[in-house]
Amino acid sequence: MAIFKCEQYPQLRVWGRDGTVLAQFRDGLFATDDASVIAMLSQRAYITLVDDGGQPAASGRRRTFRREYVKCGKPSCRCASGRGHGPYIYAYYREGGRVRKRYIGRAAGQS
């Protein structure tokens, strides 16, 4: 469960492209398990990630969330000639001077 904080807009609503509410902040806080919402909220400068459920790089370290397609490596799979499986959300962060990558989850609404 990822917890986000928005001090600038404590009652913020974040709308999706289809007109649904993706995030509803109450008293400046919002919690979610949805990987695509985590990726989208982490790109906004006025929203900060407070806690990510004990994942590495918590408490003040900068993270970048990316949506990626992956290939499984099987020559007969559809991903070998296409864009791959996914999209999946990954978090990138620095730890001990190295860039680390951590799987967050499958992006919502994708096949």
C-alpha positions in Angstrom: 0.0 0.0 0.0 1.5 3.3 -1.1 0.6 6.5 0.8 0.8 9.9 -0.8 0.7 13.3 0.7 -0.3 16.6 -0.9 0.1 19.7 1.4 -0.7 22.2 -1.3 -4.1 20.8 -2.1 -5.4 18.8 0.9 -8.8 17.9 -0.7 -7.4 17.1 -4.2 -9.2 14.9 -6.6 -7.3 13.4 -9.5 -9.4 12.5 -12.5 -8.7 9.9 -15.2 -9.1 10.3 -18.9 -12.5 8.5 -18.8 -13.9 10.9 -16.2 -13.6 8.7 -13.2 -11.9 9.7 -9.9 -8.5 8.0 -9.6 -7.5 9.5 -6.3 -9.4 11.4 -3.6 -7.2 13.0 -1.0 -8.6 13.5 2.5 -6.7 15.9 4.8 -3.8 15.8 2.3 -3.4 12.0 2.4 -4.3 9.2 -0.1 -3.5 5.4 -0.1 -3.6 3.0 -3.0 -2.5 -0.4 -4.3 -3.1 0.4 -8.0 0.2 0.5 -9.8 -0.9 2.8 -12.5 -2.2 5.4 -10.0 1.1 5.1 -8.1 3.0 5.8 -11.3 0.8 8.7 -12.3 0.8 10.4 -8.8 4.5 10.1 -8.4 5.1 12.2 -11.5 3.4 15.3 -10.0 5.7 17.7 -8.2 3.2 18.7 -5.5 2.5 15.1 -4.4 5.0 13.2 -2.4 5.3 9.5 -1.6 5.2 9.2 2.2 5.3 5.4 2.6 5.4 2.6 0.1 4.7 -0.4 2.4 8.2 -1.1 3.5 9.7 -1.2 0.0 13.4 -0.2 -0.3 14.2 3.5 -0.8 11.5 4.8 1.6 11.8 8.0 3.6 13.2 10.7 1.5 14.9 9.0 -1.4 13.9 10.0 -4.8 12.1 7.4 -7.0 11.1 7.4 -10.6 8.2 5.2 -11.7 8.1 3.9 -15.3 5.6 1.9 -17.3 7.4 -0.8 -19.3 6.7 -3.7 -21.6 8.9 -6.8 -21.1 9.8 -9.7 -23.4 9.7 -13.2 -21.9 12.4 -14.7 -24.2 10.4 -17.5 -25.7 10.9 -17.5 -29.4 7.3 -18.7 -30.1 5.6 -16.1 -27.9 3.7 -13.1 -29.4 6.0 -10.7 -27.6 9.0 -11.8 -29.7 7.7 -9.9 -32.6 5.5 -7.3 -30.8 6.0 -4.8 -28.1 6.0 -7.3 -25.2 3.9 -8.2 -22.2 2.5 -5.5 -19.9 2.7 -2.7 -19.3 4.2 -3.2 -15.8 5.1 -0.5 -13.4 8.7 -0.4 -12.0 10.3 1.9 -9.5 13.9 3.1 -10.0 16.0 4.5 -7.2 19.6 4.8 -6.0 21.0 2.6 -3.3 24.6 2.5 -2.4 25.6 4.5 -5.5 23.8 2.0 -7.9 20.5 2.3 -9.7 18.0 -0.3 -8.5 14.8 -1.4 -10.1 11.8 -2.8 -8.2 8.6 -4.3 -9.7 5.5 -2.5 -8.4 2.7 -4.1 -10.3 0.7 -4.5 -13.5 -0.8 -1.2 -14.9 -4.5 -1.2 -14.6 -6.8 -1.4 -17.7 -4.3 -3.2 -19.9 -4.4 -6.7 -21.5 
